[in-house]
Amino acid sequence: MSTAERDDWTGAQLAAHLAALQGMAPEPAEHVIVRCTLRPGDPETRLGKTRPGNPDTALEATQPGNPETRLEATRPGNSETALEATRPGNPAAQFEETQLYYVADEPVPLSQAALPAWLARHHLRGADRLALAMLVVRETLDQAGLIRECSLERRRGALDGPLVGDPARVEFIGPARMVRLYRVRRDGRLAEVVGSADTLPQRHLTADHFAGEQCALQAQFGRETRMLDAREPLLFEAMVGLDSILHVRLADGREIGCGIGWHGPLPFVLAADFPRFSAPLLLAPEHEAAVQEVLARDNLVRHETRLVQGGLVVIARHRGGTDLFLLRADVGAVTAVPYQPRPAGIASGDQYRWMRYAEKFERLAVLDAWRDGDSADLLVITGDESGEIWRHHIDADGVETWRKPDEVAAAGLLYREQLSRGTLAASDAATAESNPGTRDDLLNHDLAEPAPAHSLLAKTEAYVAVLAALHRAQESAYSEAPPTDALPHLQALLAALDTLEAEHAAIEARLLLAQVEYHRIGPARLAAALVRLEARLPDELAETRLVSLTPAQWRYLVNPAPFGVAVEHAFPETAYDIEEAALCLAYRRPSAAAFHCMRIVQAGLAALGASLHTPLQVEERQWAQILTLLRSTTPPEQAPLLAALEQVRRCCRGARLVPADKYTEAEAQRLFRTVGAFMAELAAVLGRRSAP
């Protein structure tokens, strides 16, 4: 095999090597964005036939359940992929295809022919190409240059290299509609996952990212492109991996929507018909003054302003109450009428089906709904178990086009207040009485189980219980009832403070409890003491420091065998160092993790030397001598073992098998993964030798 053939690894070879590394891809050394774009090449092509009602329209074909859906056809491994069917040369296709490679150190995109030279310049050959992170954007555009269909794939090393990341593939239509997410199974196949706020990709934005948005737009559309406005991405847009949504004016005067995401240091721009939200709804000055007068006169608290059928309205409620009112500013007066959230008959049959789906499968409580102006579209307010409130836009066909958090909706605030009455589990019965049939399905029996004592959930529930007990005790004191009526609330307060580990507040609560039990405090003094306790509690809790761990760091803590069960059985003497290395990575102590990794490698080399009857603990632990001895004594079929050890040597950053003075987190994580791969390969080799 020639050097060029060894260097030019195929996607299958890279996938096999990644499997040998137990799926632990190295930290990206370089980033590339590949854009595979299909554009209509003729005004009379099929792209021109995508008008509503045309049976040939591709967008109609992508509805759920249609066997001809193009997104279904574009899954990896499907020979009937729609993108393949539209390649030049196919008589049924009228598309023009381009394939460009965007890199950070070149001012213009590279062609496919120029890519090998760039890879050679960056020393990305053979197995090292796994350190090349590629974002493959496959997009089909319409006549206006906007996205009709798109998929984003996160691959390593090559256009057909192994898929990595969570999610590893995203498919969608137009402006982030019908989003589908996929992760990679252990066997390398894709598995679809349900999209939610929990599946959003991590965002690590810096000031350079925000400064680079204008440059990215100008690089995509020309220097005369001007940004009109920007907003945060909606939930579906964030699932796609977009970090901001911009609306721009092009050189020809057209205004389009763009989503910008980042792949390492490289931005990518997706042009589609993203919704553009207007400025906040404002009443006319004379109507605003009349609304303010009614609010003050009737002691009402103002909530959101809506555009409904017939114009703008304001939602309000009595201060401290739960009854809602709708204030409509008519000519010369403001009328206030009782308002019932989610009025009957507000939605069509398709829109009601979406509500039932949201309640049953997404575990959302539908709280309110109203028509979006004079259109047939519906705006829906929902709440989830954690108290997060969402606003959804549902079109006339019952399709959700976007959702975003909502912090002002009156129905959502009432729902959140119901959740905060005591612990979440304790509120189960109360909310079931006030809203039967909806909350029953949402607050299931799992929430009634006590949270682990030192978990963040236990602390959160304890804080909610503290506030509830304080407020009930204060109400009892203000009502001039006997102080002993506050005893149950003070006892509940003391138990919750113990869970919070708020020592000073707990001492003060015990003193109050003793004074109440011995009738040494009156209602007024008790109320004042409870107010002081509530005011001081946040200051004491602010002194508590929590260490937050990402899911990846948490996995280091809970994985009982980070290097696999085979390593655990073959090298029990390394269990301590493996566990300590994982703990150090979880708690961001990379240099300490590298120290334990070196001890693991030394133990592995000692076992290997004993099996070969060759001492590998050479003087000063020189890597060159160790590898020379192994090459002379290791049979050819064990070349993967030498390759895995060579990867460890590259991560050690030194000529000797000793840790360097300092390691970054990325370096320590890469060293940990390579040591794990070496030990797993060594366990397999020694297992084969000992087999009868």
Sequence and secondary structure as in RCSB ss.txt:
>XXXX:A:sequence
MSTAERDDWTGAQLAAHLAALQGMAPEPAEHVIVRCTLRPGDPETRLGKTRPGNPDTALEATQPGNPETRLEATR
PGNSETALEATRPGNPAAQFEETQLYYVADEPVPLSQAALPAWLARHHLRGADRLALAMLVVRETLDQAGLIREC
SLERRRGALDGPLVGDPARVEFIGPARMVRLYRVRRDGRLAEVVGSADTLPQRHLTADHFAGEQCALQAQFGRET
RMLDAREPLLFEAMVGLDSILHVRLADGREIGCGIGWHGPLPFVLAADFPRFSAPLLLAPEHEAAVQEVLARDNL
VRHETRLVQGGLVVIARHRGGTDLFLLRADVGAVTAVPYQPRPAGIASGDQYRWMRYAEKFERLAVLDAWRDGDS
ADLLVITGDESGEIWRHHIDADGVETWRKPDEVAAAGLLYREQLSRGTLAASDAATAESNPGTRDDLLNHDLAEP
APAHSLLAKTEAYVAVLAALHRAQESAYSEAPPTDALPHLQALLAALDTLEAEHAAIEARLLLAQVEYHRIGPAR
LAAALVRLEARLPDELAETRLVSLTPAQWRYLVNPAPFGVAVEHAFPETAYDIEEAALCLAYRRPSAAAFHCMRI
VQAGLAALGASLHTPLQVEERQWAQILTLLRSTTPPEQAPLLAALEQVRRCCRGARLVPADKYTEAEAQRLFRTV
GAFMAELAAVLGRRSAP
>XXXX:A:secstr
  HHHHHS  HHHHHHHHHHTTT     SEEEEEEEEEEE STTSGGGG STT TT HHHHTSTT TT HHHHTS
TT TT HHHHTSTT TT  EEEEEEEE TT SS B TTTHHHHHHHTT  GGGGGGEEEEEEEEEE TTS EEEE
EEEEEESSTTS B SSSSEEEEETTTEEEEEEEE TTS EEEE  SGGG       HHHHHTHHHHHHHHH TT 
EEEEEE   HHHHHHTEEEEEEEE TTS EEEEEEEEETTEEEEEEE      S     HHHHHHHHHHHHHTTE
EEEEEEEETTEEEEEEEETT   EEEEEEETTEEEEEEE SS TT S HHHHHHHHHHHHHS  EEEEEEE TTS
S EEEEEE TTS EEEEEE TTS EEEEEE S  HHHHHHHHHHTSS TTTHHHHHHHHSTTTHHHHS GGGGS 
  TTSHHHHHHHHHHHHHHHHHHHHHHHTT  GGGGHHHHHHHHHHHHHHT HHHHHHHHHHHHHHHTT   HHH
HHHHHHHHHHHHHHHHHT       HHHHHHHH S TT HHHHHH GGGHHHHHHHHHHHHTT HHHHHHHHHHH
HHHHHHHHHHHHT     GGGBHHHHHHHHHHHS GGGHHHHHHHHHHHHHH SSBSS  S   HHHHHHHHHHH
HHHHHHHHHHHHHHH  
